[in-house]
């Protein structure tokens, strides 16, 4: 069963984001929180709130949901990849 408790520790949350290939800023976008909030959860001694723990555990259990949520892959520069605009031929 997927649960919101116990709350994920900073190390558990970072490991989950690495496994899911999700940047901190992308998690903030998905949860509609500030990037600073995600940074706070990932600091040493930080803990993710229950709803965050539940959301991340759900993504770990059902990674196909990343496609439904339009999760952007890592860019390697700390920001998710932005979709390119498609130019239409004139």
C-alpha positions in Angstrom: 0.0 0.0 0.0 1.2 3.5 -0.8 1.3 5.7 2.2 2.0 9.3 3.2 3.7 8.1 6.3 6.4 7.9 7.4 7.4 11.2 5.8 10.3 10.9 3.4 13.6 12.1 4.7 15.8 14.5 2.6 18.0 11.6 1.5 15.0 9.4 0.6 13.4 12.2 -1.4 16.6 12.9 -3.3 17.1 9.2 -4.1 13.5 9.1 -5.3 14.0 12.1 -7.6 17.2 10.6 -9.0 15.4 7.3 -9.7 12.5 9.2 -11.3 14.9 11.5 -13.2 13.0 14.6 -12.0 14.7 17.9 -11.2 13.8 19.8 -8.0 12.3 22.6 -10.0 10.1 20.2 -11.9 8.8 18.7 -8.6 8.0 22.2 -7.5 6.1 22.8 -10.7 4.2 19.5 -10.4 3.2 20.3 -6.8 2.6 24.0 -7.4 5.0 25.0 -4.7 8.1 27.3 -4.8 11.5 25.8 -5.6 12.6 27.1 -2.2 10.1 24.7 -0.6 11.6 21.7 -2.4 15.1 22.9 -1.4 14.0 23.1 2.2 12.7 19.5 2.1 16.0 18.4 0.6 18.3 20.1 3.2 20.1 17.9 5.8 17.5 17.0 8.4 14.6 18.1 6.2 11.5 16.0 5.7 9.0 16.1 2.9 5.4 16.8 4.0 2.9 13.9 3.9 1.3 14.9 0.6 4.7 15.1 -1.1 5.8 11.7 0.3 2.6 10.2 -1.0 2.9 11.8 -4.5 6.5 10.7 -4.9 5.8 7.2 -3.7 2.9 7.0 -6.2 5.3 8.0 -9.0 7.8 5.4 -7.9 5.1 2.7 -7.9 3.5 3.9 -11.1 6.2 5.6 -13.3 3.9 5.6 -16.3 2.0 8.5 -14.5 5.0 10.7 -15.4 3.7 10.7 -19.0 0.1 11.6 -17.9 1.5 14.5 -15.7 3.8 15.7 -18.6 6.9 15.4 -16.4 9.8 17.0 -18.2 13.1 15.1 -18.2 16.3 16.5 -16.7 18.3 18.9 -18.8 21.5 18.4 -16.7 21.6 22.1 -15.9 19.2 22.0 -12.9 16.2 22.8 -15.0 13.8 20.6 -16.9 13.9 20.4 -20.6 11.6 22.9 -22.2 9.5 21.7 -25.2 10.6 23.2 -28.4 8.2 25.3 -30.5 7.5 23.7 -33.8 7.8 26.0 -36.7 5.2 25.6 -39.4 6.2 25.9 -43.0 4.9 29.0 -44.8 
